[in-house]
Amino acid sequence: MSGTALDKAARQAVERRLANLTKFYKDRQDAAKSDQELAAVVLDRARAIAKFAEKNGDPTKWYALAQYLDAWCNQHGG
């Protein structure tokens, strides 16, 4: 298998895993029964995305997540 075909197959596998992750968390968000449960699911989803990105060579998502959460805390009195 050529390098290009391997790269394409690897990229497709990553895209498929990310789509599965998105569907899993969207289903959980839809099933949330309270705002508190929804917030927990969304935070879990954000952490899963950061972990997924780190595993695939992009550790910067953790810092971006921390920046968003810090901004939210500052906006809401924390």
Buried (B, 14 or more C-beta within 10 A) or exposed (E): EEEEEEEEEEEEEEEEEBEEBEEEBEEBBEEBEEEEEBEEBBEEBBEBBBBBBEEEEEEEBBEBBEEEEEEEEEEEEE
